[in-house]
């Protein structure tokens, strides 16, 4: 998964959590997974600022998400 893919997945899982009833186990699991994907997206975005060797595809994916 690319950083942009992780970002999209975090958004998708957050929507599942928001739609779930309060205290729903599946909703809580979606929230936990969303947090992991958001963290990985942040790590990838940080790497973009540190690396000048990112592919055009990776840069384009981040621009699309933003």
C-alpha positions as CSV (number, residue, x, y, z in Angstrom):
1,X,0.0,0.0,0.0
2,X,1.1,3.5,-0.7
3,X,0.8,6.3,1.7
4,X,-2.1,7.6,-0.2
5,X,-3.8,4.2,0.0
6,X,-3.3,4.2,3.7
7,X,-5.0,7.6,3.9
8,X,-8.0,6.5,1.9
9,X,-8.3,3.3,4.0
10,X,-8.2,5.4,7.2
11,X,-11.0,7.6,5.8
12,X,-13.1,4.5,4.8
13,X,-12.6,2.8,8.2
14,X,-13.4,6.1,10.1
15,X,-16.7,6.3,8.2
16,X,-17.5,2.7,9.2
17,X,-16.8,3.6,12.9
18,X,-19.0,6.7,12.7
19,X,-21.9,4.7,11.3
20,X,-21.6,2.0,14.0
21,X,-23.7,2.1,17.1
22,X,-21.8,3.3,20.2
23,X,-19.9,0.5,21.8
24,X,-20.2,-1.8,18.8
25,X,-17.2,-4.1,18.7
26,X,-16.9,-4.0,14.9
27,X,-17.0,-0.2,15.0
28,X,-14.3,-0.2,17.6
29,X,-12.2,-2.5,15.5
30,X,-12.7,-0.2,12.5
31,X,-11.5,2.7,14.5
32,X,-8.4,0.9,15.7
33,X,-7.6,-0.1,12.1
34,X,-8.2,3.5,10.9
35,X,-5.7,4.8,13.5
36,X,-3.1,2.4,12.2
37,X,-3.6,3.4,8.6
38,X,-3.6,7.1,9.5
39,X,-0.3,6.6,11.3
40,X,1.2,4.8,8.2
41,X,-0.1,7.6,6.0
42,X,1.6,10.2,8.2
43,X,4.8,8.3,8.1
44,X,4.6,8.1,4.3
45,X,3.8,11.8,4.0
46,X,6.8,12.6,6.3
47,X,9.0,10.5,4.1
48,X,7.9,12.6,1.1
49,X,9.4,15.6,2.7
50,X,12.7,13.8,3.4
51,X,13.2,12.1,0.1
52,X,13.8,13.7,-3.3
53,X,13.7,10.3,-5.0
54,X,10.0,9.7,-4.8
55,X,8.4,8.4,-7.9
56,X,6.1,10.6,-9.9
57,X,3.3,8.0,-9.2
58,X,3.7,8.4,-5.5
59,X,3.7,12.2,-5.7
60,X,0.6,12.1,-8.0
61,X,-1.2,9.8,-5.5
62,X,-0.6,12.3,-2.7
63,X,-1.7,15.2,-4.8
64,X,-4.9,13.3,-5.7
65,X,-5.7,12.6,-2.0
66,X,-5.0,16.1,-0.9
